[in-house]
Amino acid sequence: MTSTPALILENVLLARQATDAALLNFQLMSKDKVLVLGSNGCGKTTLVESIAGHLSIVSGEVGRGARLGYVTQQPLLPLSLTVKQYLKQLESVCSDELANDAEACISLFNLSQHAHQRISKLSRRWQQRVN
């Protein structure tokens, strides 16, 4: 049985690319993980934000066959809430099995010692983990 790709890029030209010599073509299956590496200014963030739909592409097709998630460079978190309060809020809006269980998330991401701290008091590293 063949599975459907979670993400397909076909002849994608990103908004900030100089030439179409840099067309992107790849498929990502549901269980695949991708690490995007490159020097400053090479387009890593542009690529991820284009795939997520936050930036328009110049040409080509981006197909999404499954939900995709990514962590932004700057966390956008409710700083006045505790970690546990925030994760409890997510339970009510997320249908995903893991996101429906704040305690499981706290355990999985080793957040127990920070569960009752306000997000504003966490270091950037721990805020990223909560994110």
Number of C-alpha atoms within 10 A of each C-alpha: 3 4 7 14 17 17 18 20 18 15 17 22 24 23 15 13 15 9 9 13 9 12 15 17 14 12 16 16 14 15 7 9 8 6 6 10 9 9 7 8 9 12 17 15 14 19 20 16 16 18 22 16 11 10 14 14 20 13 14 15 16 21 14 17 14 12 9 11 7 9 12 12 8 10 13 11 15 13 14 13 16 19 27 22 17 20 22 16 14 16 16 11 10 12 10 10 9 13 18 18 16 20 16 14 17 19 11 11 11 14 17 15 8 17 20 13 16 17 23 15 13 16 10 13 9 16 18 16 14 23 16
